[in-house]
Amino acid sequence: MNNESTAKSRDLLISGLKTMADDAEETAKEKAQQLSNSAQSAQIKFKSSLHDVKKNVHTWGNKSREAFQTTGQYVQKNPWQSVAVGALAGLMAGLLLGRK
């Protein structure tokens, strides 16, 4: 091989390597953008789920407050029945725990 042929081969090799590097850089940028889009999508889904949980907790809190108030009213109106129900519940729990 002569010097001119060697120089052309070297230039082609360098040109090919530059093209490969440019392509790799472009691919890396595209993948980073895709990951960024995925992260944004995940963040939106997380915020939506968090909003739903907060709303449900608020609803459950209101329902449990109503249940406690209703139970309190029942106990005030029917104290002996409440004592009997409590004793029965304690007996059942004792029997279930005594089995183990």
C-alpha positions in Angstrom: 0.0 0.0 0.0 1.2 3.5 -0.7 0.9 6.5 1.4 -2.1 7.9 -0.5 -4.0 4.7 -0.1 -3.2 4.5 3.6 -4.3 8.1 4.1 -7.6 7.4 2.4 -8.2 4.3 4.5 -7.3 6.3 7.7 -9.7 9.1 6.7 -12.5 6.6 6.0 -11.9 4.9 9.3 -11.9 8.3 11.1 -15.0 9.4 9.3 -16.7 6.1 10.1 -15.8 6.4 13.8 -17.1 10.0 13.9 -20.3 8.9 12.3 -20.6 6.0 14.8 -20.0 8.5 17.7 -22.6 10.9 16.4 -25.1 8.1 16.0 -24.4 6.8 19.5 -24.8 10.3 20.9 -28.1 10.8 19.1 -29.4 7.5 20.3 -28.4 8.3 23.9 -30.2 11.7 23.6 -33.4 9.9 22.3 -33.2 7.3 25.1 -32.8 10.0 27.7 -35.8 11.8 26.3 -37.9 8.6 26.4 -36.8 8.0 30.0 -37.7 11.6 30.8 -41.2 11.2 29.3 -41.6 7.9 31.2 -40.6 9.6 34.5 -43.1 12.5 33.8 -45.8 9.9 33.1 -45.0 8.0 36.3 -45.0 11.3 38.3 -48.5 12.2 36.9 -49.9 8.8 37.8 -48.3 9.0 41.3 -49.9 12.5 41.9 -53.3 11.2 40.7 -53.1 8.2 43.0 -52.0 10.3 45.9 -54.9 12.7 45.3 -57.3 9.7 45.3 -55.9 8.3 48.5 -56.2 11.7 50.2 -59.8 11.9 49.1 -60.6 8.4 50.3 -59.0 9.0 53.7 -61.1 12.1 54.1 -64.2 10.1 53.2 -63.3 7.2 55.5 -62.6 9.7 58.3 -66.0 11.2 58.0 -67.7 7.7 57.9 -65.8 6.5 60.9 -66.7 9.7 62.8 -70.3 9.1 62.0 -70.0 5.4 63.1 -68.5 6.4 66.4 -71.2 9.0 67.0 -73.9 6.5 66.2 -72.3 3.9 68.5 -72.0 6.4 71.3 -75.7 7.3 71.0 -76.7 3.7 71.0 -74.6 3.0 74.1 -76.1 5.9 75.9 -79.6 4.7 75.0 -79.0 1.0 75.7 -76.2 0.7 78.3 -77.0 -2.8 79.5 -77.3 -4.2 76.0 -74.0 -2.6 75.2 -72.4 -4.2 78.3 -73.8 -7.6 77.2 -72.4 -7.2 73.6 -69.0 -6.2 75.0 -69.0 -9.2 77.3 -69.9 -11.5 74.5 -67.3 -10.1 72.3 -64.7 -10.5 75.0 -65.8 -14.1 75.6 -65.5 -14.9 71.9 -62.1 -13.3 71.6 -60.9 -15.2 74.7 -62.1 -18.5 73.2 -60.5 -17.8 69.9 -57.2 -16.8 71.5 -57.3 -19.7 73.9 -57.3 -22.2 71.1 -53.8 -21.4 70.0 
